[in-house]
């Protein structure tokens, strides 16, 4: 549960009204999305395995999410998921182990590429914010003032 919470806190964007999630596992990440958002988002879960969704509802935590916050779509193709995230109001999350279970290599690679793009974007954004606040706290000169600083040639 703790790992799922950390994952969601990294990728959750409060301005999103809806989230599309590919892959269910036992539903911990989906439940944490519901909890971290304080129930403010509608979550559409896409998974190819109806049996896995049933396990997540029976043995996992998927059943803890109110039905008005969770829509479940079991499909063989990832096209519905990809179309759903092509919207500015909709956030996207993926349960990576489910992505690896996709039989169609092209669809699997498309989702893995999308996953990498999202992960990289969030990592760089976080690193930029950390760097910004670190520089502010150290009173480092702004870019406009750099031309005033004389840098000598190495000897």
PyMOL commands that set and color helices and strands:
alter all, ss='L'
color gray80, all
select helices_A, chain A and resi 2-11+28-36+50-58+62-64+67-69+79-84+96-100+105-137+143-148
alter helices_A, ss='H'
color red, helices_A
select strands_A, chain A and resi 18-22+42-47+70-74+90-94
alter strands_A, ss='S'
color yellow, strands_A
deselect
rebuild
show_as cartoon
